[in-house]
């Protein structure tokens, strides 16, 4: 069987990328032909182990950039900063031009191909596929239901594909129940796989260490964790906060990290078992999650997961 994964970005390590690498490896070991298509690449070039037999391809020649801010544009307009506003408008136009063009390239890539199953890691990528391919699509819903409760337009836009794709795959039974109640009756749920095995017998509470593992994206709310730890650490001087991951940090968060010697910014790590098993508490501060990979992994390493 020919199985094709399509995910947004190559070169970023996160939950989606981890899940796909585990699934791709399992499918290849079962004798299937696996390809992984990425719409964009990242300038971060973070590395995740992918089975060498998996065929990888980046569709767009452009490096993914963050969406230009409308809020910033409005600020420039209110302050009558015409030149800055004009530049921001140009950035927004350029961004959406490349996005639309790249979706056309993706559609072209999948015209006339003969895969049996297409696993989408981002539901927005549906619009980049030819209509004739939709019946082969398993749309893997990595984002939690809180996001779709908040972003009702996104949910409504997706619902029109309910009877056109093969299946929506959610990560928990709770998410499945919500989906069915909200018109996504062509749905199922499959838990995320466990990608690690931990045999450590360390007493994690001897370490007095809190760990954060993940991207520094807005919904992960790392800024909230840093601020809380900074306040608590003034009276609990034996505890440390170890941060693993990459992404953008706002200036206030950067300043707190620089000024607090018990907050360590460690970059990304390939040794998740060592990082978790040497920590007392995993702090999960996400605004929403489908089914957190790192939470599952913390239980495997007997590290307490505390969700805020």
TORKOL-4160 file (C-alpha; in steps of 0.2 Angstrom, whole numbers, padded with zeros to 4 digits, m for minus):
308
<pt num="1" X="0000" Y="0000" Z="0000"/>
<pt num="2" X="0006" Y="0018" Z="m0004"/>
<pt num="3" X="0004" Y="0029" Z="0011"/>
<pt num="4" X="0007" Y="0048" Z="0009"/>
<pt num="5" X="0009" Y="0060" Z="0024"/>
<pt num="6" X="0007" Y="0079" Z="0020"/>
<pt num="7" X="0012" Y="0091" Z="0034"/>
<pt num="8" X="0015" Y="0109" Z="0034"/>
<pt num="9" X="0033" Y="0111" Z="0038"/>
<pt num="10" X="0050" Y="0102" Z="0037"/>
<pt num="11" X="0063" Y="0107" Z="0049"/>
<pt num="12" X="0053" Y="0110" Z="0065"/>
<pt num="13" X="0052" Y="0097" Z="0079"/>
<pt num="14" X="0034" Y="0096" Z="0087"/>
<pt num="15" X="0021" Y="0084" Z="0092"/>
<pt num="16" X="0014" Y="0082" Z="0074"/>
<pt num="17" X="0032" Y="0078" Z="0067"/>
<pt num="18" X="0035" Y="0066" Z="0081"/>
<pt num="19" X="0019" Y="0057" Z="0078"/>
<pt num="20" X="0022" Y="0056" Z="0059"/>
<pt num="21" X="0039" Y="0049" Z="0061"/>
<pt num="22" X="0033" Y="0035" Z="0073"/>
<pt num="23" X="0019" Y="0031" Z="0061"/>
<pt num="24" X="0030" Y="0031" Z="0045"/>
<pt num="25" X="0042" Y="0019" Z="0053"/>
<pt num="26" X="0028" Y="0007" Z="0058"/>
<pt num="27" X="0020" Y="0007" Z="0041"/>
<pt num="28" X="0037" Y="0005" Z="0033"/>
<pt num="29" X="0041" Y="m0010" Z="0045"/>
<pt num="30" X="0025" Y="m0017" Z="0039"/>
<pt num="31" X="0030" Y="m0017" Z="0021"/>
<pt num="32" X="0021" Y="m0001" Z="0015"/>
<pt num="33" X="0028" Y="0012" Z="0003"/>
<pt num="34" X="0028" Y="0028" Z="0013"/>
<pt num="35" X="0031" Y="0046" Z="0007"/>
<pt num="36" X="0031" Y="0062" Z="0017"/>
<pt num="37" X="0027" Y="0079" Z="0008"/>
<pt num="38" X="0030" Y="0096" Z="0016"/>
<pt num="39" X="0022" Y="0111" Z="0010"/>
<pt num="40" X="0036" Y="0122" Z="0016"/>
<pt num="41" X="0053" Y="0121" Z="0025"/>
<pt num="42" X="0059" Y="0130" Z="0040"/>
<pt num="43" X="0074" Y="0140" Z="0042"/>
<pt num="44" X="0077" Y="0132" Z="0059"/>
<pt num="45" X="0082" Y="0116" Z="0051"/>
<pt num="46" X="0078" Y="0106" Z="0067"/>
<pt num="47" X="0081" Y="0087" Z="0064"/>
<pt num="48" X="0070" Y="0073" Z="0068"/>
<pt num="49" X="0074" Y="0054" Z="0064"/>
<pt num="50" X="0064" Y="0048" Z="0049"/>
<pt num="51" X="0065" Y="0031" Z="0042"/>
<pt num="52" X="0077" Y="0031" Z="0028"/>
<pt num="53" X="0065" Y="0022" Z="0017"/>
<pt num="54" X="0053" Y="0036" Z="0018"/>
<pt num="55" X="0053" Y="0047" Z="0003"/>
<pt num="56" X="0053" Y="0066" Z="0008"/>
<pt num="57" X="0049" Y="0081" Z="m0003"/>
<pt num="58" X="0046" Y="0099" Z="0000"/>
<pt num="59" X="0034" Y="0107" Z="m0012"/>
<pt num="60" X="0037" Y="0125" Z="m0010"/>
<pt num="61" X="0054" Y="0134" Z="m0014"/>
<pt num="62" X="0049" Y="0147" Z="0000"/>
<pt num="63" X="0054" Y="0146" Z="0018"/>
<pt num="64" X="0039" Y="0147" Z="0029"/>
<pt num="65" X="0038" Y="0164" Z="0038"/>
<pt num="66" X="0025" Y="0169" Z="0052"/>
<pt num="67" X="0009" Y="0178" Z="0046"/>
<pt num="68" X="0011" Y="0197" Z="0046"/>
<pt num="69" X="0002" Y="0205" Z="0060"/>
<pt num="70" X="m0015" Y="0214" Z="0056"/>
<pt num="71" X="m0014" Y="0221" Z="0074"/>
<pt num="72" X="0002" Y="0230" Z="0069"/>
<pt num="73" X="m0005" Y="0237" Z="0053"/>
<pt num="74" X="m0019" Y="0244" Z="0063"/>
<pt num="75" X="m0007" Y="0252" Z="0075"/>
<pt num="76" X="0003" Y="0260" Z="0061"/>
<pt num="77" X="m0013" Y="0267" Z="0053"/>
<pt num="78" X="m0019" Y="0274" Z="0070"/>
<pt num="79" X="m0003" Y="0283" Z="0072"/>
<pt num="80" X="m0003" Y="0289" Z="0054"/>
<pt num="81" X="0014" Y="0280" Z="0051"/>
<pt num="82" X="0010" Y="0279" Z="0032"/>
<pt num="83" X="0026" Y="0271" Z="0027"/>
<pt num="84" X="0027" Y="0258" Z="0040"/>
<pt num="85" X="0008" Y="0254" Z="0036"/>
<pt num="86" X="0012" Y="0253" Z="0018"/>
<pt num="87" X="0026" Y="0241" Z="0021"/>
<pt num="88" X="0015" Y="0230" Z="0032"/>
<pt num="89" X="0001" Y="0229" Z="0019"/>
<pt num="90" X="0014" Y="0224" Z="0006"/>
<pt num="91" X="0020" Y="0210" Z="0018"/>
<pt num="92" X="0002" Y="0204" Z="0020"/>
<pt num="93" X="m0001" Y="0204" Z="0002"/>
<pt num="94" X="0015" Y="0195" Z="m0002"/>
<pt num="95" X="0012" Y="0182" Z="0012"/>
<pt num="96" X="m0005" Y="0177" Z="0005"/>
<pt num="97" X="0001" Y="0177" Z="m0013"/>
<pt num="98" X="0014" Y="0164" Z="m0008"/>
<pt num="99" X="0002" Y="0154" Z="0002"/>
<pt num="100" X="m0011" Y="0153" Z="m0012"/>
<pt num="101" X="0003" Y="0149" Z="m0025"/>
<pt num="102" X="0010" Y="0135" Z="m0014"/>
<pt num="103" X="m0007" Y="0127" Z="m0012"/>
<pt num="104" X="m0008" Y="0127" Z="m0031"/>
<pt num="105" X="0009" Y="0118" Z="m0032"/>
<pt num="106" X="0003" Y="0105" Z="m0019"/>
<pt num="107" X="m0013" Y="0102" Z="m0030"/>
<pt num="108" X="m0002" Y="0100" Z="m0045"/>
<pt num="109" X="0009" Y="0087" Z="m0036"/>
<pt num="110" X="m0006" Y="0076" Z="m0032"/>
<pt num="111" X="m0014" Y="0077" Z="m0049"/>
<pt num="112" X="m0012" Y="0059" Z="m0057"/>
<pt num="113" X="m0004" Y="0051" Z="m0043"/>
<pt num="114" X="m0008" Y="0033" Z="m0037"/>
<pt num="115" X="m0007" Y="0033" Z="m0018"/>
<pt num="116" X="m0020" Y="0023" Z="m0008"/>
<pt num="117" X="m0021" Y="0034" Z="0008"/>
<pt num="118" X="m0016" Y="0052" Z="0012"/>
<pt num="119" X="m0014" Y="0057" Z="0030"/>
<pt num="120" X="m0016" Y="0076" Z="0032"/>
<pt num="121" X="m0007" Y="0083" Z="0048"/>
<pt num="122" X="m0015" Y="0100" Z="0046"/>
<pt num="123" X="m0034" Y="0101" Z="0040"/>
<pt num="124" X="m0030" Y="0118" Z="0031"/>
<pt num="125" X="m0021" Y="0107" Z="0019"/>
<pt num="126" X="m0037" Y="0100" Z="0012"/>
<pt num="127" X="m0039" Y="0114" Z="0001"/>
<pt num="128" X="m0022" Y="0110" Z="m0007"/>
<pt num="129" X="m0028" Y="0094" Z="m0014"/>
<pt num="130" X="m0038" Y="0089" Z="m0030"/>
<pt num="131" X="m0056" Y="0085" Z="m0027"/>
<pt num="132" X="m0053" Y="0067" Z="m0034"/>
<pt num="133" X="m0041" Y="0064" Z="m0019"/>
<pt num="134" X="m0052" Y="0069" Z="m0005"/>
<pt num="135" X="m0060" Y="0051" Z="m0003"/>
<pt num="136" X="m0042" Y="0045" Z="0001"/>
<pt num="137" X="m0039" Y="0058" Z="0015"/>
<pt num="138" X="m0037" Y="0054" Z="0034"/>
<pt num="139" X="m0037" Y="0071" Z="0042"/>
<pt num="140" X="m0027" Y="0069" Z="0058"/>
<pt num="141" X="m0034" Y="0082" Z="0070"/>
<pt num="142" X="m0019" Y="0086" Z="0081"/>
<pt num="143" X="m0027" Y="0102" Z="0088"/>
<pt num="144" X="m0039" Y="0100" Z="0104"/>
<pt num="145" X="m0057" Y="0104" Z="0103"/>
<pt num="146" X="m0055" Y="0120" Z="0114"/>
<pt num="147" X="m0047" Y="0128" Z="0098"/>
<pt num="148" X="m0062" Y="0123" Z="0087"/>
<pt num="149" X="m0074" Y="0129" Z="0101"/>
<pt num="150" X="m0065" Y="0146" Z="0100"/>
<pt num="151" X="m0062" Y="0146" Z="0081"/>
<pt num="152" X="m0080" Y="0143" Z="0075"/>
<pt num="153" X="m0077" Y="0148" Z="0057"/>
<pt num="154" X="m0063" Y="0135" Z="0056"/>
<pt num="155" X="m0074" Y="0122" Z="0062"/>
<pt num="156" X="m0088" Y="0127" Z="0050"/>
<pt num="157" X="m0076" Y="0127" Z="0036"/>
<pt num="158" X="m0070" Y="0110" Z="0040"/>
<pt num="159" X="m0087" Y="0103" Z="0042"/>
<pt num="160" X="m0091" Y="0104" Z="0023"/>
<pt num="161" X="m0078" Y="0090" Z="0020"/>
<pt num="162" X="m0087" Y="0079" Z="0032"/>
<pt num="163" X="m0094" Y="0067" Z="0019"/>
<pt num="164" X="m0080" Y="0070" Z="0006"/>
<pt num="165" X="m0065" Y="0064" Z="0015"/>
<pt num="166" X="m0062" Y="0046" Z="0021"/>
<pt num="167" X="m0062" Y="0050" Z="0039"/>
<pt num="168" X="m0058" Y="0063" Z="0053"/>
<pt num="169" X="m0046" Y="0056" Z="0065"/>
<pt num="170" X="m0047" Y="0063" Z="0083"/>
<pt num="171" X="m0035" Y="0060" Z="0097"/>
<pt num="172" X="m0047" Y="0056" Z="0112"/>
<pt num="173" X="m0064" Y="0049" Z="0114"/>
<pt num="174" X="m0069" Y="0066" Z="0122"/>
<pt num="175" X="m0064" Y="0075" Z="0106"/>
<pt num="176" X="m0073" Y="0062" Z="0095"/>
<pt num="177" X="m0089" Y="0065" Z="0106"/>
<pt num="178" X="m0088" Y="0083" Z="0103"/>
<pt num="179" X="m0085" Y="0081" Z="0084"/>
<pt num="180" X="m0100" Y="0070" Z="0082"/>
<pt num="181" X="m0111" Y="0082" Z="0092"/>
<pt num="182" X="m0105" Y="0096" Z="0081"/>
<pt num="183" X="m0108" Y="0088" Z="0064"/>
<pt num="184" X="m0092" Y="0078" Z="0061"/>
<pt num="185" X="m0101" Y="0061" Z="0061"/>
<pt num="186" X="m0088" Y="0054" Z="0049"/>
<pt num="187" X="m0075" Y="0053" Z="0063"/>
<pt num="188" X="m0065" Y="0041" Z="0073"/>
<pt num="189" X="m0052" Y="0042" Z="0087"/>
<pt num="190" X="m0034" Y="0035" Z="0089"/>
<pt num="191" X="m0023" Y="0039" Z="0103"/>
<pt num="192" X="m0005" Y="0046" Z="0100"/>
<pt num="193" X="0008" Y="0033" Z="0099"/>
<pt num="194" X="0022" Y="0032" Z="0113"/>
<pt num="195" X="0039" Y="0034" Z="0104"/>
<pt num="196" X="0050" Y="0031" Z="0120"/>
<pt num="197" X="0054" Y="0018" Z="0133"/>
<pt num="198" X="0060" Y="0023" Z="0150"/>
<pt num="199" X="0068" Y="0011" Z="0162"/>
<pt num="200" X="0075" Y="0024" Z="0174"/>
<pt num="201" X="0073" Y="0021" Z="0193"/>
<pt num="202" X="0078" Y="0038" Z="0198"/>
<pt num="203" X="0068" Y="0047" Z="0212"/>
<pt num="204" X="0063" Y="0062" Z="0202"/>
<pt num="205" X="0058" Y="0072" Z="0217"/>
<pt num="206" X="0076" Y="0073" Z="0222"/>
<pt num="207" X="0080" Y="0084" Z="0207"/>
<pt num="208" X="0068" Y="0098" Z="0211"/>
<pt num="209" X="0068" Y="0102" Z="0193"/>
<pt num="210" X="0053" Y="0108" Z="0182"/>
<pt num="211" X="0054" Y="0105" Z="0164"/>
<pt num="212" X="0045" Y="0113" Z="0148"/>
<pt num="213" X="0046" Y="0103" Z="0132"/>
<pt num="214" X="0039" Y="0110" Z="0116"/>
<pt num="215" X="0038" Y="0124" Z="0103"/>
<pt num="216" X="0038" Y="0142" Z="0109"/>
<pt num="217" X="0022" Y="0145" Z="0100"/>
<pt num="218" X="0008" Y="0157" Z="0107"/>
<pt num="219" X="m0004" Y="0143" Z="0112"/>
<pt num="220" X="0010" Y="0134" Z="0123"/>
<pt num="221" X="0010" Y="0149" Z="0134"/>
<pt num="222" X="0028" Y="0148" Z="0139"/>
<pt num="223" X="0028" Y="0166" Z="0144"/>
<pt num="224" X="0015" Y="0162" Z="0158"/>
<pt num="225" X="0026" Y="0148" Z="0165"/>
<pt num="226" X="0042" Y="0158" Z="0165"/>
<pt num="227" X="0032" Y="0172" Z="0174"/>
<pt num="228" X="0025" Y="0160" Z="0187"/>
<pt num="229" X="0041" Y="0152" Z="0190"/>
<pt num="230" X="0050" Y="0168" Z="0192"/>
<pt num="231" X="0038" Y="0173" Z="0206"/>
<pt num="232" X="0038" Y="0156" Z="0215"/>
<pt num="233" X="0057" Y="0154" Z="0214"/>
<pt num="234" X="0060" Y="0169" Z="0225"/>
<pt num="235" X="0054" Y="0159" Z="0240"/>
<pt num="236" X="0059" Y="0142" Z="0233"/>
<pt num="237" X="0077" Y="0144" Z="0229"/>
<pt num="238" X="0082" Y="0126" Z="0227"/>
<pt num="239" X="0070" Y="0123" Z="0212"/>
<pt num="240" X="0076" Y="0126" Z="0193"/>
<pt num="241" X="0066" Y="0127" Z="0177"/>
<pt num="242" X="0074" Y="0119" Z="0162"/>
<pt num="243" X="0066" Y="0124" Z="0145"/>
<pt num="244" X="0069" Y="0113" Z="0129"/>
<pt num="245" X="0062" Y="0119" Z="0112"/>
<pt num="246" X="0063" Y="0133" Z="0100"/>
<pt num="247" X="0053" Y="0147" Z="0093"/>
<pt num="248" X="0050" Y="0166" Z="0097"/>
<pt num="249" X="0051" Y="0173" Z="0114"/>
<pt num="250" X="0044" Y="0190" Z="0118"/>
<pt num="251" X="0055" Y="0203" Z="0126"/>
<pt num="252" X="0048" Y="0202" Z="0143"/>
<pt num="253" X="0050" Y="0183" Z="0144"/>
<pt num="254" X="0068" Y="0184" Z="0137"/>
<pt num="255" X="0072" Y="0197" Z="0151"/>
<pt num="256" X="0065" Y="0186" Z="0165"/>
<pt num="257" X="0075" Y="0171" Z="0158"/>
<pt num="258" X="0091" Y="0182" Z="0157"/>
<pt num="259" X="0089" Y="0189" Z="0175"/>
<pt num="260" X="0084" Y="0172" Z="0184"/>
<pt num="261" X="0099" Y="0161" Z="0185"/>
<pt num="262" X="0088" Y="0146" Z="0189"/>
<pt num="263" X="0079" Y="0147" Z="0172"/>
<pt num="264" X="0089" Y="0137" Z="0159"/>
<pt num="265" X="0086" Y="0139" Z="0141"/>
<pt num="266" X="0093" Y="0123" Z="0133"/>
<pt num="267" X="0088" Y="0123" Z="0115"/>
<pt num="268" X="0080" Y="0107" Z="0107"/>
<pt num="269" X="0085" Y="0089" Z="0113"/>
<pt num="270" X="0085" Y="0072" Z="0105"/>
<pt num="271" X="0086" Y="0064" Z="0122"/>
<pt num="272" X="0069" Y="0066" Z="0129"/>
<pt num="273" X="0070" Y="0051" Z="0141"/>
<pt num="274" X="0085" Y="0059" Z="0149"/>
<pt num="275" X="0077" Y="0076" Z="0150"/>
<pt num="276" X="0061" Y="0070" Z="0158"/>
<pt num="277" X="0068" Y="0056" Z="0169"/>
<pt num="278" X="0080" Y="0069" Z="0177"/>
<pt num="279" X="0065" Y="0081" Z="0181"/>
<pt num="280" X="0052" Y="0081" Z="0195"/>
<pt num="281" X="0038" Y="0090" Z="0186"/>
<pt num="282" X="0033" Y="0093" Z="0168"/>
<pt num="283" X="0024" Y="0109" Z="0166"/>
<pt num="284" X="0010" Y="0109" Z="0153"/>
<pt num="285" X="0004" Y="0127" Z="0150"/>
<pt num="286" X="m0005" Y="0125" Z="0133"/>
<pt num="287" X="m0021" Y="0134" Z="0130"/>
<pt num="288" X="m0027" Y="0119" Z="0120"/>
<pt num="289" X="m0020" Y="0102" Z="0116"/>
<pt num="290" X="m0027" Y="0087" Z="0106"/>
<pt num="291" X="m0017" Y="0074" Z="0116"/>
<pt num="292" X="m0001" Y="0080" Z="0122"/>
<pt num="293" X="0014" Y="0069" Z="0116"/>
<pt num="294" X="0025" Y="0076" Z="0130"/>
<pt num="295" X="0012" Y="0072" Z="0143"/>
<pt num="296" X="0011" Y="0054" Z="0138"/>
<pt num="297" X="0030" Y="0053" Z="0138"/>
<pt num="298" X="0031" Y="0061" Z="0155"/>
<pt num="299" X="0020" Y="0047" Z="0162"/>
<pt num="300" X="0032" Y="0034" Z="0154"/>
<pt num="301" X="0046" Y="0042" Z="0163"/>
<pt num="302" X="0037" Y="0043" Z="0180"/>
<pt num="303" X="0038" Y="0062" Z="0179"/>
<pt num="304" X="0023" Y="0071" Z="0186"/>
<pt num="305" X="0013" Y="0081" Z="0173"/>
<pt num="306" X="0005" Y="0097" Z="0180"/>
<pt num="307" X="m0007" Y="0106" Z="0168"/>
<pt num="308" X="m0010" Y="0124" Z="0171"/>
